[in-house]
Amino acid sequence: MFFSETLKSRSPLKDAGVCRFDYPEVFVLIMTVVLRAIYYDFRSISMALLVIITLPSLLILIYNYRRQTSFWTSNIVIILLSVVIGSLQFCMIISISLAVLIGIRIILSRPENQLKLLTVALITAIVFYYVGTILSNDELDCGDSWLPPTVLVASMIVVLCQFRRMYQEYIGYKTSARKAGGRLNTMVSVINKLTRFVPPQIWEPIVKSDSPVSVSNKRAKITIMFSDIVGFTELSDSLSSDNLADILNTYMHCMTSIADKHGAVLDKFIGDGIVCFFGEPNSRGSRQDALDCVAMAIDMRREMRTLRQKWRLMGFEGLYIRVGITTGYCHVGNFGSNSRLSYTIIGKEANLASRLESCAGKDQILVSESTYDYICHNYECEHVAAFCLKGIDEKIDAWQVLDPSASTGHLSKWVDHTLPGFNLHLNFKDMKDNDYQDIRARLNFALERIEQEEEKVVKDIAAESKRENANRK
């Protein structure tokens, strides 16, 4: 694994303050020109090369000590190595030794800089080869001289040191990545748990865009729904806390699933009550928001009938839902302080929805006039009364939303019927084409079972009648 200069600059070793130098090939450079000067008995050309190479190398040693690597420093080091290769007229062993150092430096550089550095190395080596040929006729004996093996050994030491350091960095990064991965998994787990306390319409934009969160709100037209369970307070006096919690959790789970299905913002739970609204932060238009809210309330009422049948079998009876809905302008947004925020709604319409809910009867969905104007063409409604509500000066007209199956003006999309031991719920909107055959088969099976039970009942009645007649004789 190879690391770019950016990764090297943030390696665990440097962050720990360990003394290190990222250009050990500079030492090979200095050693090479010094040994070359000694080999040629300090001739003028070898001394000139010594000065040309040594001064920049010393500056690099001083400047780059415990500093980050950079493209220009790497470029200078590669130029100096290429100058030595060319000036020695491509002596085989020395050229290969220094070329390996150039290759290591290019590999450790950024990918976008590698081609540039390679081009600079080739051009510099060729240019200084011709310069060295013109200025000096002396050729180094690459076979019998002690200089090439010395440079080769030094280069091998530098390569091994670079490999060792890269391996240590790899181990350090691997350890850091494992720890970071553990922290990330912990954070994801915590965030997944925390998101269950916040509506998805609120936390999803924050996670996707990392948008700032502050105390802010705006005035918007929304449709608000308040609902609770009729008779829950009376039931709580006669039930144990375990049974009460089980009933409430089951109810909240089912209602939350329906709210999510319709795209509502589930504002809060208030005891056995639920507050939802449509229109912010994502609105489909005021009319469609109202229609979605009423459709959600109808589904909740229908689901409550199913739950009531289950609870009746467990011995808990008399649980009904009631709903109040209104449409109007409220302030919606983040309320609270910089340390604790709550995304909620505040305004007269919110109070109106709460008051309508308290006036509703068992299984009633009451809507205000503003909501009625939006939904009256899609749902059958019946005027209930004009209520005098607490905290509201004028009388409020309220309409009851009837079940679609109770509408006689158009073909119903729902069929609902509930009796003790019997609960029928058909929602034709959610059915698929391949569902009808399976539904028909199950209904036929149910009819056969009903006929069998009915025959048993008739036989039992006939047998009982014969026994009574025999007793009379």
N, C-alpha and C positions, 0 to 999 in steps of 0.2 A: 504494500500500500504506500502510495506517495502522497506527500502533503504539500499544499501550496504555501506560498510565503505568508499568506494571511493566516492560515492555520498555525504555521510555525511561530508567528508573532504572538499567538495566544496559547502556546503550549503550556502544559502543567509545570514544566521545569522552569520556564521563565517566570511564570506567575508566582512560583515559590521563591523566587529571588536567587536561584542557583547561578553562579558565575559560569558563563559559557560564551563561546565565540562561534558564530554561524558560518564563518568562512575559513576553515582550517587549511584550505588549499593555498591561502596566502603564505603560510609558513613554507610550503613546498616551493612556491615561487621564489621566495627570498633565498632558500637553501640552494635552489638550482642555479641562480645567477651568481651567488657567492662562490659555489664550487666551480662554476664555469670560469670565473675570474681567476681563481687559484689554478685551474688546469692550464689556462693560457698565460700564467705568470703575470697577471694584472696588466695585460695589454690594453691599449687605449679603447679599442672597440668593445672588449669585454667589460671594461670599467664603465664605459658609456651605457651599456645595457644594464649593468649593475645599478647605476644611478637611476635610469629610466624606470626600472622595475621596482627598486627598493623604496624610493620615496613615496609613490602612490600606495604601495603595500603597507608601509608604516602608517600612512594616513588612514587607510582602511582599518588597520588594527586599532588605532586610537578612536576613530569615529564610531565604529560599529560595535565596540565592546558593550555588551548588554543592551544593545539597541535592536529595534526591529529590522529585519531584512527589507531591502527595497530593490526595485527593478534596476535603478541606475547603479547601485553598488554591485549587484550581480553582473551588470553589463561591463563595468570597469574590470572586475576580476576576470571575466572571460576574455576581454581584450588583452589583458596582461599575459594570461596563459597562452593566448594565440600568438602574441608577440614573441614569446620565448620559443614556441614551436617553430615559427617561421624563421627566426634568427638563427636557430640551430640547424636550419636547412633540412627539416623533417627527419632528424635522426630517429630511426625506427623505434627504439625502446623508449626514449624520452618522449617522443611524440605520442605514442600510444598511452604512456603513463599520464601525461598532461591532458590528452584528449578524454581519457576516462573521467578526470576531474571536471572537465568542461561538461561532459555528458551528465554527471551527477548534478552539477549546478543548474543545467537546463531542466532536468527532471524536477528539481525542487522549486522551479519557478512557476508562475501562473501559466495555464495552458495558452492564453492569448499572447504571452510573451515568448514562448519557446521558439517559434519560428524566427522571430526577430533576433534572438540571441544566437541561434545557430547560424544565421546569415552573417552576423557580425563576426563570429568566430572564423568562418571560412574565409571571408574577405581579408580580415586582419592577418591570418596566417599566410595567405598567398602573397599579400603585399610585402610583408616583412621577410618572406623567403627571398624575394627578388632584391629587397634592400640589403639583406645579409649577404647575398651572392655578390652584389656590386661592391660593398664596402670591405669585404674580407674574403680572401682566397683560402683561408685556413679551414680545414674541415675536421670535425670531431671524429675520432675513431670510435664508432658506435659498437665495435665488437670487442676490443681489448681494453677500452677505457674503463676506469672504475666509476665514472660519473653516471652513465645510464643505469646500472644496477642500483646505485644509491637513490636516484630519483624514482626508480620503479618501486623500491621498498617503501620510500616515503609516501608515494601515491597510494600504495596498497594499505598503509597504515591509516591514511586519511579516509579512504573508502570504507575501511572497517569501522572507523570511528563514526562516520556518517551513518552507516548501517545500524550500528549500535544505538545511536541517538534516535534514529527513525523508529527503531523497534521500541525503545523506551517511550517515545511519544505515542506510538500506536497503543502500547499497553495502557498508558495514561489516558488517552482518549477513549479507549474501550471501557476502562473503569468509570470514567466520567459519564460516558454514554449509558452505561448500565445503571448508574445512580440516577442520571437524568430521566432515563426511561421509567425507573421505579417511581420517581417523584411525579412524572407525567401521568402514569397510571393512577397514582393516588389522587392527583388533582382531577383527572377525568372522572374517577369514581365519586369524589366529593361533589363535583359539579353536577353529575347525573342525579345525585341525591338532592342537591339544592334546587335543581330545576323543577322538582316536584312541588316546590312551594311557590313557584312563580309561573304565570301563564306562558305557554310557548310563544304567543304573539309578542311577548315582552323580551324574553331572553334570547330568542333566535336571532333578531337583528343585532343585538349586542355582541353575540358570539361571532357572527359572520363578518361584521364590519368593524368590530372593536370600537364602536361609537362611544363617545363620552356620556356619562350618566350624571345628571345633576337635578336639582329641584326645579322642575319646569312643568307647565301645564298649559292647555289651550282650551278655548271654547269650541265645542263641536256638537253636531246633532247626532244623537245616538238613540238606540232603542234599548231600554233597560227592563230586565225581568227579575222580580223577587219571587221566591217560592219557599214553601215550608210544608211540613207534614201536619195535617189536622189531627188533633187528638194525641199528638206525641207527648205533650206535657202530662196529660192524664195517665197515659200508658207508662210513663217513666216512674210514676209513683208506685206502680204495682209490679214492676219488673226488677230483676237483679241488674247490677251494673254490667255484668258480662253479657247478658242477653240484650240489654239496651245498646251497648257498644257494638255488638254484632249486627243488630238491625240497622243502626245508624251508618256503620261502615259499608254495609251492603247497599244501602240506599245511596250513599254518596258516591260509591264506585260506579253504580249504574248511571246515575245522573251526570257524573263527570264524563263518562264515555259518550253519552249523547251530546253533551255540550261540545266536546272536542270534535265529534262527527260533524256538527253544524258550523264549526268555526267560531264559536262564542268565546269571548274573554271571560273566564271564570274569575270574578273579582275576589270573592271571599266566601267562606262558610261562616254562618252565624248560628251556632247551635245546630238545629236541624234545618236551618234555612240556607238557601243558595242565592247568590247575587251574580248575575251574568249580564253582559251587554254586548251590543253589536255597533259598529260604526267607527271604532278606533282600536288599534292603529291602522287597521285595514278595513276600508269601507267599500261595499258594492253598490252604494247609493242608498239614500234614506228609505225608499220603498222596499228595495230588496232586503235591507237590513231588518226591517219590520217583518217581512214575510219569513225570513230565516228564523227570527226569534219566535214567532208564533208556531212555525213548524217544529222547532225544538221543544216548545212547551207541550205541544200535542204528543210528541214522542215520549216526553217525560211522563205525561199522564197515562199513556198507554202502557209504558214500562211499569208504572206504579200498580196498575191492575194485575200484571203478572206477579209482581212482588207480593201484592196483597194475597193472592191465591196461595203462594208458598208459605207466607206467614200464617195464614189461616190454618193450614195443615199442622203448623207448629204450635197452634193455640193462641196466636196473637191476632186479634181482629180489630177492625175500626181504624185502620191507617189509610188516610187519603191525602192526596196532594192538592194544594191550592196555589194559584199563580196570579200575579199582578204584573201587567206590562204597560209601558207608556213610551212615547217617543217625544223627544224635545232636546233643547240645548242644555248642556252641562259643561262644567270644567272637568277635563280628564287629563291625567298625566301623573307625574311623580310628585307626591306630596310628602312632606316630612322635613328632615334635616340632612346635612351632608353625610352624617354617619348612619342614618337609617331612613330608607325611602319606602314608599308604598305606592304602587300604581293603582289608582282608584278613580272614582267619579264623585263629584260634589255638585250639588245643585238642587233646585226645586223639583225637577223631574224625578230625581232619585227618590226623594221623599214621597212623591205622588205614587210611584210604583210600589213602594212599601205599604202605603195606606190602602191601595187597591188590593194588594195581596191579603191584608188583614180583613178586608170586607168580603173576600171570596168565600164561597161555601165549599163543601166537599167536591173534589174533582172539578172545580170551576176554574176557568181561565178568564179573568177580567182584563179588558183592555180599555185604555182611555180613548177619547175621541180622536186624538192625533194619530194614534196607531190604527184605529178603526178605519180612518179615511184611506190608509195605505193598503189594508188587507181585505176590505169588504167585498172586493170583486173576486177574490180567490177563496175566501172562507165564509161559511154561513155563520152569521152572528145574530145575537138576540139582545135587544136592549133590556138591561136589568133595572136600573134606577139611576137617579141623580143623587149622589151621595154628598153629604156634608162631612168632609174629612178634617181631621185635626191638623191645625197649622195651615190650612188652605181656606181662604176667605170665600171664594165662590163655589157653588155646587159643581160636582164633577160627574158628567154622564159616563156610564160604564156599560160596556157590551160584553156579553158572554160568548166565547168562541165555542161553537158546537163541534162535535166530532164530525169529520167528513162523512162517516157512514150515516149520520142523522140528516144529511142534506138530501132533499128530494129533487133539487133542481138539476142535478147532473149525476153521472155515474160515479159511484164512490170508488176511491182508490184504497180504502181501508175497509176491513170487516172485523168488528170486535164484538165479542159477546162473552160474558162471564157469569157463571153460576157456581154454587158450591160443588167442587169436584170437576168443574168444566171451565176451560179457558181457551177461547178461540181468538187468534189474532192473525189476520192476513194483511200484509202490506204489499199491494201490487206494484208500487213504485220500485221496490227493491228486488222484486223477483226477476230472474233471468229466464230466457226462453227454454233452457234445458231443465228448469226447476219444476215446470208444471206437471210433467209426468210423475215425478217423484212425489209431489204434493198430492196428486190425485190418488196414487197408490196408498199413501199413508192415510188419507181420508177414507178410502174404501176399507182399509184394514180397521180403522176406528169404527166405521159403520157396522162391520161384521161383528166386532166385539160388543157393540151396543145391542145388536140383535140377539147375540148369545146371552148377554146379561138380561135382556128383556124377556127372553124365553124362560130363563131360570126363574125370574120373578113371577111370570104367569103360572109356571108349574108349581112354584111354592104357594101361590095364592089358591090354585085349584086344590092342592093337597090339603091346605089348611081348611078350605071350605068343606072337603069330604070328611075330615076329622070332626069338624063341628056338627055336620049332619049326622054322623055316626053316633056321636055323643047324645044328640037329641033323641035318637031312636032308642 
